[in-house]
Amino acid sequence: MTNFRYCIIINLALLLLIACKKEGDNPVTITTEIFKGWVIQSSGTTVSLNSVFFTDINTGVVVGDSGIILRTTNAGVTWETVNSGMVATLNRVSFVNKSIGTIVGTQGTIIRTTDVGKRWTQQISGTNETLHGVSFTDANNGAVVGENGTLLLTTDGGTNWLSQTPIKWDTMNLPVSKYFYDVSYPALNHIIAITGYNLGFCLCTTNGGATWIYNRNVNGSSPRIVFLNKDVGTLYCPDHTTGQNFIYILRTTDGGVTWNYSSTIGGTYSNDVSFSDLNNGTIVGYPSSVGGSTIQHTTDGGQTWTPQSSGTTASLFGVFFVDANNGTIVGGNGTILRTSTGGQ
């Protein structure tokens, strides 16, 4: 009798499903499969993709060479091309909230969106230098850095960008390129800028650029900064001068005024890092000549790192996690990778 009742229930459910399906509807597909690790997504392009940012789990923007901008509203199931109006290489994208974002690139390119990346408007940077880093602390106050000592600040959302000269470059033993690689703006008037190419240093201001604090104890060819609040930050400094590819990790608890050595990751050359909180972070980079992973993951704030499989041989240039589980990586040859399990 019990089996008979179960059969009736199942048949009624099937009849209801058929009744709800109109002629011409797509077939109903039911799946419970969950993909673990990193899944390759279709970007629709073969150009290098350099940076990625998500404003929530579903909505994200990717930028790359030849002025390409890609946008998704379904977690990367599909990516649409957005007209940037640019042919320049786009190096970095950052959003300060769910609507307002900024992209920087070669030829002094700065473009801005106020509608979640649907449309982008060019801003006047006042320079032709290649720009590598951008950070905003709110809709109006932001900073951009790049080559030849370029450091630009705005207090009006980029309507006007003002050039800063925080140090006397000619009196210091620094690279000819005077190369700023990354910048963070964790709180109003509080800005941290980092140079690279093995003679690195950190510049920090807490008064909007009126004065700068100089810290020489930072090395790395292409460092990245991560601040999750105004005091606690981490520097990831690749060093490939020995051919072994190390990442030196430095930490600050005073907003970037001083930095102390934390740990070292061997066998990896990093291009980007993303932390969703104080504990969970991911580093991506080039394939290593000594067999190191191009993806490294931490769940203890960077004290220990675990390699993850990318499923690709492409160089990886950008990574962004919106929370501990949901992240996206971009790289060469139009590569886009997605995880909903923290890459594990």
N, C-alpha and C positions, 0 to 999 in steps of 0.2 A: 504493500500500500504506500509505503514511504517513497519507494522508487517511482511509483506512478505519479505521485504529487510532484516530484522533482522534474519529471518529464513534462508535465503540464506547465510548470513555471518556465522551463527553458523554451518550450514552444511559444508561449505567450510573449516572451522577450524577443524572440526572433520575428514574430508577426508584427510587434510594435516597431522594431527596427526597419522592417520592410515598408510598413505603412508610412513611416516618417520620411522615407527616401522618395523624393520626387523624381519623375522621369527626367533624365539628363544630368542628374547630380553625379558628382564624382563618387567612386566607390568608397565605402567606409573602411578605413584601415585602423585596426586596433593593435598597438604594440606596447610592450612593457620593457623593451630593451634599453639599457642604460650603458652608454659608452664610457669607458674609463680611460684615463691618460689623456693624450693629446690627439685630437681629430683634425685632419686636414680639411680646410674649407676651400671652396672655389672662389677666387677673387676676380676672375675674368680678365686678368692682366698678367704680363710677364715682366713688368718693370719692378725695380727694387722698391719695397715698401719699408719706410724708415721709422715710423712712429704710429702709435695707436692710443686712443683714449676712449673710455666708455663712461657715459654719464649715469647709466643704470645697467642692469643685467642685459637688457635688450638693445639699447641704443648706443652706437659707437661710431667713431670716425677714424679712418686710416689715411695717412699721407705718404707720398713717396716721390720718386723721380718723375721728371717731365710734367710737373704740376699736377700729378694725379691726386684726387681726393675720392675715397670710397666711404659710403655711409650704409649702416644697417639699422633696422629697427626690430629685427627678429633674432638677435644674438648671433648674427653671421650666417644664418641659413641662406640668405641672399644678400649680396652687396650691390649697391647701385653706384654708378659713377656720378659725381657732382662736378659741375663746371667751376673750376677755380679761376679761370681767366688768366692762368699762369703757365709758363713753360719752364720756370725755374724749378730746381730740386727743392722739395719741401722736406725739411729735416725734423721738425718737432711740432706736435699738436698738444694743446692743453686747454681744458675747460675749467672755469672757476665756479660754475654752477651748471644746472641742466640745460641752460639756453646759450650762455655766452662762452665762446671759445676763441683761441688765437693760434695761428699757424705761422712759423717762421721758416726761412729758407735762404737759398743763395740770392745774390744780387740785391741784398737788403730787403728781401720780401717779408712783409708782415700783412696778413689778412685776418679778418675778424668776422665772426658770425654772432648773431643775436637770436637765431631761430633754430637752435639745435643742429646746426650744420647744413641746413637746406640751401642757404645762400651765403656767399662770402664776399666781403668788401675789402678792397685794398686800402692800406694805410700808408702814409708817408713816413718812412723811417729816417730819412735824411742821410742814409749811407748806402753804398753799393757792396759792403762787405758781406761775406757769408755769415748767416746767423744760425746758431746751434741750440740755444736754450731760451725758454720763455716760461714765466710764472706770474700769476696774478694772485693777490690776497683777497681781492674783492672785485666788483665790476669795473672799478675805476683805476685802482693802483696796481701797476704791473712793472715787470722788468724783463729785458731781452739782452742776451749776450751773444758775442760772436768773435770773429777773427780780427786781428790787428787791434786788439784792445777795446773792441766795441762793447760798450755797456750803456744801454738806453733805459730811461725811466719814464713812466707816464703816470699822471694823476687824474686823467680824464678819459680813461678807457681807450687810449691810443689815438685820440684826435691829434694830440701833440706828443711827440717823443723827444726827450731831451738827453743829449749825450753827456756822459759822466767821464771824468778823468780822475779816478780815485787814488792813483799813485803816479809817481814820476818814473815812467818806464825806462827812460834813457839812462838813469843812474843806477839801474839794477841789473844783475846778471841773470837775464831772462831770455827765453827763446825769441828769435827774431820775429816770429809770427805773432807774439803777444796774444795767445790763443785762449779766449774764454770758451769753456765747453758746456757748462751747465750753470743754472741759477735756481734758487729757491726763494720764495717770498712767503714765509710761514705766518707772518703777522704784520700788521700795519707798521710801516717804516722800518721793518726788519728784513734785510735782504742779505743773502749769502751767495757769492759768485766764486766759481772755481776755474782755475786755468789747468792746462794739461801739457802733454808732451814732455814728461819726465823731469821737468823743472817747475812743478806745480806749486800753487799756493792758494790760500783761501782769503777772500776779502769779505768782511762782515760790517754792516752798518745797522744801527738801531735807531737812527734819526733820519731815515729817508734819504740818505746819501750825503748829508751835510759833512759828516766825517766817517772814515773807514778804518777798521781794525785789520791789520795785516798779519797773517799767520803763514810762515814759510814751511811748516812741517806737514806738507801735503804733496805727495808725489803720485804720478800716474799719467798715462798717455791720453786717456779719454774718460775722466772721472764722472761719476753721477752722484747726485745728492738726493737723499730722501729725508724729508721732514714730515712727521705726522702731527707734531705740535710745535710751538714756538721755541721749545727748549731742547728736545731730544731729536737728534738727527744722525744720519749715517752717511759716510762717504765710501764709495766703491771705486778703487783706483787700480786699473789694470796696469801691469808691468810686464811687457814682453821683450825687454831689452836682452834678457838672458836666453831667449828662445824657448823658455819653459812655460811661459804664460801663467803668471800669478795674479791674483786679485788681493790687494791689501785693503782691509776693512778698518776704517777709523770711526770713532763715535764721539759725539759731543753731548753734553748735558747742560750747556750754557748758551745755547742758541748759535753755535758756530764760532764763538770767540776762541775756544781752545778745542783741540782734537787729540784723542788718545788712541793708540793702536788697540784693535780688538781681536782680529784673527786674520788668517790667510787661507785662500782657496787656491790649490795648485791645479795645473793642467787645464785651466780655463781662461779664455780671453773674452771679457764681457763687453757688450755694447750698451746694455740697458738693464735697469732693475726696477721692480715694482713691489711695494709693500701695501697690503690691504689693511693691516693693523700693525701693532708693535711686534707681533710674533711671526706672522706669515708673509714670506717674501719669495721672489723668484728672480734669478739672474739669467740673461740670455746672451749669446755671443757667437763668435766664429767657431767652426770646427777646429779642434786642436790637433797640432801635429804630433802630440804625445798621447792622443787618444782620449782626452778629456771630453766631458759632456758639454753640449751647447746650452743645456738647461740645468740649472742648479736650484734646489728648493730648500727653504728653511721653515721650521715651525717653532723655533726657539729664539727668534729675534736675531738670527745670523751667527749664533755661536757654533752651530754645526750645519752642514749643507749636504743634501742628498742629490745625486745626479738623477735626471729623468730622461726618458727616451723621447726624442722629438718626432721620430718617424720620417725624417727628411735629412738630406745632406746639405741643404741650403744654409747659408749664413743667416743668423737671426739678429735683427737690428732693434726691435722694439717690443715691449711687453707691458701689459696693463691688467691688473686684477681689480675688479669692483668689490669683491669680497674674498674670503678665504678659499672659495671653491671655483668661482667663475672668472676665468682669465682668457686673454687673447694675446698671441704672439704674431709678429709680422717679420718678413725678411726678404731675402733675394728671390728673384724669379717669381714675384707675385705671391710668395708664400704667406698663408694665413693659417694659424693653428688655434684651436679652441679647446678648452677644458671646462667641465662642470664639476670636476672632482679634485680640484687642486693639483691637477697634473699627475695624480697617482692612480 
